Every structure is written in structure tokens, then in C-alpha cells.
């Protein structure tokens, strides 16, 4: 099943500024994290790519990373 995830803007208390999370999250997940989604960053992914039982991805998640067997070289 696919879900839509977004980049998440949240307040970084250590830097006293707004930052973009290293995770991507669903709308519900962004609110659970205390942040807001960034408009225009929607990406459809499989729900299996979310962390177990959570509404967000692992840190450093790249939705455009190549998966599976490499079949050609990208320029």
C-alpha cells in the first residue's frame, strides 16, 4: 500500500531556528513530530518504507534512491 510523505519543517531548539527534518513523514506523522509539512514536497512511497509502527521514514531517507538490480548506468 502506498502513502504520501513530505519533508517536515520543525523548530530546532538547540539552534533556535526552523530546520528541515532528516526524515520524511505523513501529515499525521509531521504533527506527531511537532512540525509541519513543506508544501510541494509530496512523494508516494510504499508503507513498508516507514519505520515500524510509525508515520515517518528513517533519518536520511532518499525516496529517489535506486533499488533492485542495476540495469544501466545513469549519466
Beta strands, then each sheet from edge to edge (+ up, - down):
strand 1: 2-12
strand 2: 17-25
strand 3: 36-37
strand 4: 43-46
sheet 1: 2+ 1- 3+
sheet 2: 2+ 1- 4+
end
